[in-house]
Amino acid sequence: MKIMNYKESKEWLYSLKFAMEGFKLDKTRKLAKLAKLDLTKLKTIHIAGSNGKGSTGAFIEFILKEQGYKTGFYTSPHLVEPIERMKINNKNISEKRFMQLTNYFRKLMAKNNFRANYFEVITVMAFKYFIEEKIDLLISEVGLGGRLDATNVLDGIISVITRISLEHTQYLGKNISKIAKEKAGIIKKRSTVIVAKNNPGLKQIQAKAKEQKSRIVYPNWIIKSSTNKGQEFELTKPEKILKLKIKMLGKHQCENAAIATATVISLRGRGFDVSEKSIRNGLRKAFWNARLEIVKRNPIVLLDAAHNPEGWKRLFESLKLFKYEKLIVVFGAMHDKDINVFRKYLRKINSLIITKSDSFRAEKPEKLKKKLEKGNIIVPEEKAIKQALTEAGKKDLVLITGSIYVVGKAFEILKIKTIALK
């Protein structure tokens, strides 16, 4: 069997196809068993939710790194390259190591006549990498849902559930209650659950925690200041910590930071020491790409991966932080998103450019325009982004949003490196 290089490794993974329904954990468990992986070696902080998973995980990772722990961080999807999905102390896996793991699993699957999809394989690849690197803690983000997500073969010591909203309704359920039950499926026996009391899915999360005899920690916080330079908040529960500062923008990031802080405080009960100094320094340094990220000024070019109604709500609320004359938006979305909700923000947009990513789930621009009844269609993304920059004056704001795939393409087009590569 020919050894694949990095490009061929990516192509092989993509050839396995993506699954959006019919999930079971059997294949993930079987693949881990074929690879002789002892998943109990991974002490896991498992994160589910509709919005804020990546940012919350980043806050946790930066704090633990400040404390001196060797952390693994598994996220999805990626912005530019799949190596972004596997980080140790905020550094991406190398292309060489990624290639070695891909070749190993292709050979293993061929030998055992075993088939699995993209996410199942890349997830077990990550587990093998983290086990071999002997990390102290794994922060693992759920891909889709929770109960039947491939990452749920892990036995999380702490389950973090960020804000839940209507998303993937054709797969997870038609209402918040059903979606919350799927997300709460990550809660394990006698574990610790971190969830804010303002979470729309709280009742279902509480019921699952009670069933699993797990303790719930409810973080509470007060925002002291929020500007386009950074924010300050204080944590009041589970303990009081004043004057906590973050550079990530948007009031919702204070919520994510508070949840992350409650998570690391809860680790103390699991034998992991985390000092207040590490909390402060970690929060202050933490960053996560494409979350109200300013990549250019004069005009302001803002990248935000908001991809569902709750995300769009938070995004447009946060635009109040910026001073600008015209708002020019490059927008592309997945076909399973409730685009009609986006209509309420159209009056704030001076120029809407509709585009399409190359994802198999991307909605056709013509359908987006029909639903929104506004906008000019420009494809591919490169032309759309260049047109937005051409239209923008120095005092304007160009916003690229709607889909993480469209935003990811902007990183390539504008030649911006993701944080772990900076």
NORFEN-V285114 format. One record per residue. RES is the residue in three letters. PHI is phi in radians with two decimals (NA if undefined). PSI is psi in whole degrees, -180 to 180 (NA if undefined). OMEGA is omega in degrees with one decimal (999 if undefined). Layout:
RES&PHI&PSI&OMEGA / RES&PHI&PSI&OMEGA
This chain:
MET&NA&125&-177.0 / LYS&-1.14&138&177.6 / ILE&-1.30&126&-179.3 / MET&-1.46&141&171.1 / ASN&-1.45&-175&-175.7 / TYR&-1.09&-45&-179.8 / LYS&-1.08&-44&179.4 / GLU&-1.18&-33&177.8 / SER&-1.09&-43&178.0 / LYS&-1.11&-43&-179.2 / GLU&-1.10&-38&178.7 / TRP&-1.14&-44&178.7 / LEU&-1.05&-45&-180.0 / TYR&-1.10&-31&-179.5 / SER&-1.17&-18&179.9 / LEU&-1.31&-12&176.7 / LYS&1.25&158&178.1 / PHE&-1.76&142&176.7 / ALA&-1.94&138&178.9 / MET&-2.02&-3&178.4 / GLU&-2.76&174&-179.5 / GLY&1.24&31&-176.2 / PHE&-1.26&145&168.7 / LYS&-2.54&158&-179.7 / LEU&-1.62&-5&-175.3 / ASP&-0.99&-46&-175.4 / LYS&-1.18&-39&178.9 / THR&-1.12&-44&178.3 / ARG&-1.10&-43&-178.4 / LYS&-1.13&-42&-179.5 / LEU&-1.15&-40&177.5 / ALA&-1.12&-37&179.1 / LYS&-1.20&-42&177.8 / LEU&-1.06&-33&-179.8 / ALA&-1.49&1&179.3 / LYS&1.01&44&-180.0 / LEU&-1.64&132&174.7 / ASP&-1.69&95&-174.4 / LEU&-1.21&-15&178.1 / THR&-1.21&-13&177.7 / LYS&-1.29&-15&-178.5 / LEU&-1.68&103&175.7 / LYS&-1.39&111&-164.0 / THR&-1.99&136&165.2 / ILE&-1.75&112&-172.1 / HIS&-1.80&127&-175.0 / ILE&-2.07&122&174.3 / ALA&-2.13&168&179.8 / GLY&2.51&169&-179.8 / SER&-1.57&-35&-177.6 / ASN&-2.40&143&172.5 / GLY&1.61&3&-177.8 / LYS&-1.10&-49&-177.5 / GLY&-1.12&-45&180.0 / SER&-1.11&-44&179.4 / THR&-1.08&-44&177.6 / GLY&-1.08&-39&179.5 / ALA&-1.13&-43&176.9 / PHE&-1.03&-45&179.7 / ILE&-1.08&-46&-177.7 / GLU&-1.07&-46&-179.1 / PHE&-1.11&-39&178.6 / ILE&-1.13&-47&-178.2 / LEU&-1.16&-34&176.4 / LYS&-1.13&-40&177.0 / GLU&-1.07&-34&-179.3 / GLN&-1.32&-13&177.8 / GLY&1.76&8&178.9 / TYR&-1.41&152&174.0 / LYS&-1.63&110&-173.9 / THR&-1.90&142&170.3 / GLY&-1.83&143&179.9 / PHE&-2.35&116&179.3 / TYR&-1.91&120&-176.7 / THR&-2.28&164&173.8 / SER&-2.80&152&-8.1 / PRO&-1.39&-178&176.4 / HIS&-1.64&162&177.9 / LEU&-1.48&-50&-175.7 / VAL&-2.12&-51&-176.0 / GLU&-2.22&144&-179.4 / PRO&-1.10&-19&177.6 / ILE&-1.12&-18&177.7 / GLU&-1.15&-20&-175.5 / ARG&-1.28&-20&-176.9 / MET&-2.15&110&-178.5 / LYS&-2.16&146&168.6 / ILE&-2.16&123&-175.7 / ASN&0.85&45&175.5 / ASN&1.22&14&177.1 / LYS&-1.95&128&-179.1 / ASN&-1.06&151&169.0 / ILE&-1.02&147&179.7 / SER&-1.29&155&177.1 / GLU&-1.06&-37&-179.5 / LYS&-1.10&-46&-179.2 / ARG&-1.19&-40&177.2 / PHE&-1.03&-44&179.7 / MET&-1.10&-42&179.3 / GLN&-1.10&-43&179.0 / LEU&-1.15&-40&179.6 / THR&-1.11&-44&177.8 / ASN&-1.11&-39&179.0 / TYR&-1.07&-47&-176.4 / PHE&-1.30&-32&176.4 / ARG&-1.11&-45&179.0 / LYS&-1.13&-43&-179.8 / LEU&-1.09&-43&-179.0 / MET&-1.21&-38&178.7 / ALA&-1.15&-43&-179.3 / LYS&-1.08&-37&-176.7 / ASN&-1.76&10&-179.4 / ASN&0.85&50&-173.1 / PHE&-1.98&137&179.8 / ARG&-2.07&141&176.0 / ALA&-2.65&163&-178.6 / ASN&-1.57&176&-176.2 / TYR&-0.90&-53&-173.4 / PHE&-1.19&-37&177.9 / GLU&-1.09&-44&-177.4 / VAL&-1.23&-48&-176.7 / ILE&-1.17&-28&176.7 / THR&-1.17&-46&179.8 / VAL&-1.22&-33&172.8 / MET&-0.98&-46&-179.6 / ALA&-1.10&-43&-179.9 / PHE&-1.07&-42&179.2 / LYS&-1.09&-43&179.3 / TYR&-1.05&-48&-177.5 / PHE&-1.18&-37&177.5 / ILE&-1.15&-45&-179.6 / GLU&-1.11&-32&-179.2 / GLU&-1.48&-3&176.5 / LYS&0.93&54&178.6 / ILE&-1.24&158&177.6 / ASP&-1.44&-40&-177.8 / LEU&-2.51&144&175.8 / LEU&-1.96&130&171.2 / ILE&-1.82&114&-175.0 / SER&-2.10&122&178.4 / GLU&-1.58&136&175.9 / VAL&-1.19&143&177.4 / GLY&-1.42&-55&-179.2 / LEU&-2.57&123&178.9 / GLY&1.33&-115&-178.5 / GLY&3.01&-62&-174.6 / ARG&-0.96&-44&-176.7 / LEU&-1.95&14&176.9 / ASP&-1.24&146&-176.8 / ALA&-1.00&-30&-179.3 / THR&-1.24&-14&-174.5 / ASN&-1.36&8&170.3 / VAL&-1.37&-11&178.0 / LEU&-1.41&149&178.7 / ASP&-1.78&84&-174.4 / GLY&-1.13&135&176.5 / ILE&-1.44&-27&174.1 / ILE&-2.32&131&176.9 / SER&-1.90&122&179.9 / VAL&-1.90&128&178.6 / ILE&-2.15&111&179.8 / THR&-1.44&-178&-173.9 / ARG&-0.96&135&-179.3 / ILE&-1.84&136&176.4 / SER&-2.46&175&179.2 / LEU&-1.20&119&177.5 / GLU&-2.78&153&178.5 / HIS&0.81&42&-173.8 / THR&-1.07&-29&179.9 / GLN&-1.27&-14&-179.6 / TYR&-1.92&-36&-172.7 / LEU&-1.81&-17&-178.2 / GLY&2.31&157&-172.5 / LYS&-1.53&-4&-179.6 / ASN&-2.49&169&-177.2 / ILE&-1.03&-40&-178.8 / SER&-1.02&-48&-179.2 / LYS&-1.20&-40&179.4 / ILE&-1.13&-42&-179.9 / ALA&-1.08&-37&178.2 / LYS&-1.10&-39&177.3 / GLU&-1.15&-44&179.6 / LYS&-1.11&-42&-178.4 / ALA&-1.20&-8&178.9 / GLY&-1.14&-10&178.0 / ILE&-1.45&-12&-176.7 / ILE&-1.22&126&-177.3 / LYS&-1.81&167&179.8 / LYS&-1.01&132&174.3 / ARG&0.87&40&175.8 / SER&-1.75&-173&175.5 / THR&-1.99&136&-179.1 / VAL&-1.98&130&176.3 / ILE&-1.94&120&179.8 / VAL&-2.67&141&177.7 / ALA&-1.41&148&-178.2 / LYS&-1.20&-16&178.4 / ASN&-1.53&6&-179.8 / ASN&-1.23&124&-178.6 / PRO&-1.02&-23&-179.0 / GLY&-1.72&20&-172.2 / LEU&-0.99&-44&-176.8 / LYS&-1.04&-44&-179.4 / GLN&-1.20&-36&178.8 / ILE&-1.17&-42&178.2 / GLN&-1.09&-41&-179.6 / ALA&-1.11&-43&179.6 / LYS&-1.18&-40&178.7 / ALA&-1.10&-40&178.1 / LYS&-1.12&-44&178.5 / GLU&-1.05&-38&-177.8 / GLN&-1.58&3&-179.6 / LYS&0.96&42&-179.0 / SER&-1.84&147&-179.5 / ARG&-1.48&138&177.7 / ILE&-1.88&134&173.9 / VAL&-1.97&126&-179.7 / TYR&-1.87&105&177.2 / PRO&-1.24&148&174.7 / ASN&-2.34&143&-174.3 / TRP&-2.58&159&176.2 / ILE&-2.26&125&179.1 / ILE&-1.43&125&-178.6 / LYS&-1.66&-37&177.4 / SER&-2.73&149&179.9 / SER&-2.55&113&179.8 / THR&-2.31&-179&177.7 / ASN&-1.47&10&175.7 / LYS&-1.88&-19&-177.3 / GLY&2.69&-176&-174.6 / GLN&-2.48&159&174.4 / GLU&-2.31&137&176.9 / PHE&-2.52&168&173.1 / GLU&-2.18&141&175.9 / LEU&-1.56&130&178.0 / THR&-1.88&-24&175.0 / LYS&-2.52&145&8.7 / PRO&-1.34&-9&169.7 / GLU&-2.60&165&-175.5 / LYS&-1.62&123&174.5 / ILE&-2.36&120&-175.5 / LEU&-1.61&160&171.6 / LYS&0.92&53&174.9 / LEU&-1.55&129&-175.8 / LYS&-2.02&140&175.8 / ILE&-2.32&150&177.5 / LYS&-1.69&-12&177.1 / MET&-1.23&141&-170.8 / LEU&-1.67&154&178.6 / GLY&1.74&132&-177.0 / LYS&-1.03&-28&179.0 / HIS&-1.09&-24&178.7 / GLN&-1.25&-25&173.4 / CYS&-1.15&-38&175.8 / GLU&-1.10&-47&178.9 / ASN&-1.08&-40&-179.8 / ALA&-1.17&-38&178.0 / ALA&-1.14&-42&177.6 / ILE&-1.11&-42&178.6 / ALA&-1.11&-41&-179.8 / THR&-1.14&-42&176.8 / ALA&-1.08&-34&179.5 / THR&-1.14&-49&-177.7 / VAL&-1.22&-30&174.6 / ILE&-1.12&-40&179.3 / SER&-1.17&-24&177.6 / LEU&-1.12&-25&179.4 / ARG&-1.02&-35&178.6 / GLY&-1.30&-6&179.1 / ARG&-1.89&13&176.4 / GLY&1.58&11&179.0 / PHE&-1.92&117&179.6 / ASP&-1.36&131&175.7 / VAL&-2.38&116&-176.2 / SER&-1.47&161&176.0 / GLU&-1.12&-35&178.5 / LYS&-1.06&-44&178.6 / SER&-1.14&-37&177.8 / ILE&-1.09&-49&-178.9 / ARG&-1.06&-49&-177.7 / ASN&-1.17&-40&-179.8 / GLY&-1.12&-45&178.6 / LEU&-1.10&-42&-177.3 / ARG&-1.14&-34&-177.3 / LYS&-1.58&-20&-171.1 / ALA&-1.06&142&178.7 / PHE&-2.67&149&177.9 / TRP&-2.47&124&-174.3 / ASN&-1.04&151&172.2 / ALA&1.12&29&172.2 / ARG&-2.09&96&-173.9 / LEU&0.81&48&-176.8 / GLU&-1.62&120&176.5 / ILE&-1.48&118&-178.1 / VAL&-1.93&-7&-179.3 / LYS&-2.80&150&175.9 / ARG&-2.19&156&179.9 / ASN&0.99&62&5.3 / PRO&-1.44&164&173.9 / ILE&-1.25&129&172.1 / VAL&-2.01&119&-173.3 / LEU&-2.05&129&177.2 / LEU&-1.91&129&177.4 / ASP&-2.53&128&-174.2 / ALA&-1.48&20&177.5 / ALA&-0.95&127&-172.5 / HIS&-2.38&8&178.2 / ASN&-2.57&172&-174.8 / PRO&-0.92&-45&179.7 / GLU&-1.11&-41&178.9 / GLY&-1.12&-42&179.5 / TRP&-1.16&-38&178.2 / LYS&-1.05&-49&-179.1 / ARG&-1.14&-38&-179.6 / LEU&-1.08&-52&-176.0 / PHE&-1.24&-28&172.5 / GLU&-1.14&-38&-176.4 / SER&-1.32&-18&178.7 / LEU&-1.12&-15&176.5 / LYS&-1.12&-18&-179.9 / LEU&-1.24&-18&-172.8 / PHE&-1.94&148&174.0 / LYS&-1.80&125&-179.8 / TYR&-2.77&164&179.2 / GLU&-1.65&-64&179.6 / LYS&-1.87&145&174.7 / LEU&-1.89&116&179.0 / ILE&-1.94&122&-173.8 / VAL&-2.04&129&169.8 / VAL&-1.76&121&-170.0 / PHE&-2.32&132&172.2 / GLY&-2.53&147&-175.2 / ALA&-2.50&165&176.7 / MET&-1.43&155&-175.4 / HIS&-1.22&-15&-177.6 / ASP&-1.70&14&-179.8 / LYS&-1.70&151&179.5 / ASP&-1.44&83&-175.0 / ILE&-1.15&-27&-177.9 / ASN&-1.02&-30&179.4 / VAL&-1.12&-32&-178.4 / PHE&-1.15&-20&-177.1 / ARG&-1.02&-33&-176.2 / LYS&-1.15&-16&-178.8 / TYR&-1.72&-3&-174.8 / LEU&-1.09&-33&-178.8 / ARG&-1.15&-19&179.1 / LYS&-1.51&-10&-174.9 / ILE&-1.76&125&178.6 / ASN&-1.43&-36&179.4 / SER&-2.49&122&-179.9 / LEU&-1.94&122&177.3 / ILE&-1.94&117&-177.2 / ILE&-1.68&131&-179.2 / THR&-2.39&-173&-176.0 / LYS&-2.56&135&174.7 / SER&-1.46&175&179.4 / ASP&-1.61&12&176.5 / SER&-1.17&145&179.3 / PHE&-1.16&-17&-179.5 / ARG&-1.64&-2&-175.4 / ALA&-1.17&135&177.3 / GLU&-1.30&145&178.2 / LYS&-1.18&135&-178.7 / PRO&-0.96&-36&-179.6 / GLU&-1.08&-38&178.8 / LYS&-1.23&-38&178.0 / LEU&-1.09&-46&-178.8 / LYS&-1.11&-38&179.8 / LYS&-1.11&-41&-179.5 / LYS&-1.26&-38&-175.9 / LEU&-1.50&-23&-179.0 / GLU&0.99&33&179.4 / LYS&-2.83&153&171.8 / GLY&1.96&157&174.2 / ASN&-1.91&134&-179.9 / ILE&-1.50&124&175.2 / ILE&-2.41&118&176.6 / VAL&-2.29&151&-0.3 / PRO&-1.35&-171&-175.9 / GLU&-1.02&-37&-177.3 / GLU&-1.02&-46&179.0 / LYS&-1.14&-39&-179.2 / ALA&-1.11&-45&-178.9 / ILE&-1.19&-41&178.5 / LYS&-1.12&-37&177.8 / GLN&-1.14&-42&179.3 / ALA&-1.08&-42&179.5 / LEU&-1.18&-33&177.7 / THR&-1.19&-40&-179.0 / GLU&-1.22&-30&-170.6 / ALA&-1.35&133&170.5 / GLY&-1.53&174&-176.1 / LYS&-1.10&-25&-178.0 / LYS&-1.75&12&-178.6 / ASP&-1.68&173&177.8 / LEU&-2.21&125&175.5 / VAL&-1.79&120&-179.7 / LEU&-1.96&125&176.7 / ILE&-1.94&119&-170.6 / THR&-2.78&-174&174.2 / GLY&1.80&-30&-177.4 / SER&-2.75&137&178.9 / ILE&-1.12&-25&180.0 / TYR&-1.28&-40&176.1 / VAL&-1.17&-44&179.0 / VAL&-1.12&-40&178.0 / GLY&-1.05&-39&178.2 / LYS&-1.13&-33&179.1 / ALA&-1.10&-35&177.5 / PHE&-1.07&-42&179.1 / GLU&-1.19&-49&-175.6 / ILE&-1.12&-42&-178.4 / LEU&-1.54&3&178.3 / LYS&0.97&51&178.3 / ILE&-1.87&132&178.1 / LYS&-1.49&143&174.9 / THR&-1.24&160&-169.6 / ILE&-0.94&-42&-176.4 / ALA&-1.23&-13&-179.3 / LEU&-1.81&-4&-176.7 / LYS&-1.29&NA&999
